[in-house]
Every structure is written in C-alpha cells, then in structure tokens.
Amino acid sequence: YGLIRNNELLSFIWVPEVIKPAKLANISWIYTESAHRKMGYASKLLQNVSNLYIRQGYLVAYQCAEDNVASAKTALKSGMSREADIICFERI
C-alpha cells in the first residue's frame, strides 16, 4: 500500500502476512521518503490500511524494533497501542 501524490511515492507500508484462518494482518514495515517525513503521511497511511483490515474482521499487528522510536510514535499516532514486548530467539 502506498501514498502517491503527483506520480511520486511519498510513503508505503508492507503487509507481508495476512493469515486468513486466524484473521490476522501483520504489518512489518513503513517507509516515508526523507523529503516527506514529519508530515503525518506514515501515520495516516498506517491508520487507513489498519482500518481496511479491521473492517474485514482482522486483528492488525504492527512490529518495529525497540530502538526505532520514530516507528513506534507513528504507530501510536495512527491509533494503535503498545500491547507487549516480544522476545526473539535465534538459533545459530
């Protein structure tokens, strides 16, 4: 999903996982071109995409790295709430 103005991509969201049986939409990534940051585009896009899935009965999850403060603020501005901290394990 993206936000385009005058044929220019301003911001986009990646939804890599939509699990239909579980009714879960997992949003993993938001990007806004540097010239268009701090204008509310990412939070509005996240809000609109989330609402699209919510209207279809999906639970919407958004993940970002703990140190990515801008991404966390974007999620909060879009109406999401922080529900849990995730612990990830890696096997080498």
N, C-alpha and C positions, 0 to 999 in steps of 0.2 A: 504494500500500500504506500502511496506517496502523495505529496503535496506539490503540485506543479503550478507555476504562475508564469505567464508569457513564455511557454515552452521551456522553462527552466525548472529542474527538480530542486526544490528547496529542502525538503525533509522526507525521509522514508522510514518505514517500520518493516521489520522482518518477522513473520509469524511462521516459524519452521514446523510447528507441531499443532495440529488440530486433531484431537483424539475424539472421534465421533461417538464411540460407545460410552466413553466416560464423560462426554460433553465438556471437554477441557480445551481451551485455546491458550497456548503458551507463547507469549511474545518475548523474544530474546534480544532484540536489537533495535535501537532507534539511532538515526543519524541525521544531523542537520548540517548543511554546508556552512562553513565558518562565517561567511558574509551575512548569513540569515539567522544566526544564533541570538538568543536573548530577546526574541520577538514573540515567543509563545507558540511557535509553529509545532514543535515536537509535542508539547503537552496537549494541544488541541487535536493533533493527529492521533495521539495515543487515546485520547478520550473518545474520538469518533470511531476508531477501529474497535476499541473495547465495547462501546455501545452496540456496534453492529453484531458482535458475538453474543453479548448479554441478551439482546432482543431475540436471539435464536435459542436461548436457554443454556448457553455455555458459561462455565466458570472461567474467568480470564485470569491468567497468571503472568506476571512480568518479573523478570530476573535481571539483576545488574550486580556488578562486582561491588563489594563492600566499600571500597575506596572511591567509587565513582559517584561522587556527591551530586554532580550535575544531573546524572541519570536518575538518581533517587529523588531529587527535587522535582524533576519532570514528572515522574510517576505520581508523586503526591499532589502536584498541581492539577493533574488530569483527573483527580478524584479517587485514586487508589489509596489503600492504606497498607502499612507495613504489617504483615501478619506473622512472619517467622524469619529467623536466621537459618540459613542452610549450611550444613556441614558436608563438605565433599571429601571423599576419599579417593586416592589414586593408587593403583597397583602397578608397580614397576617391575 
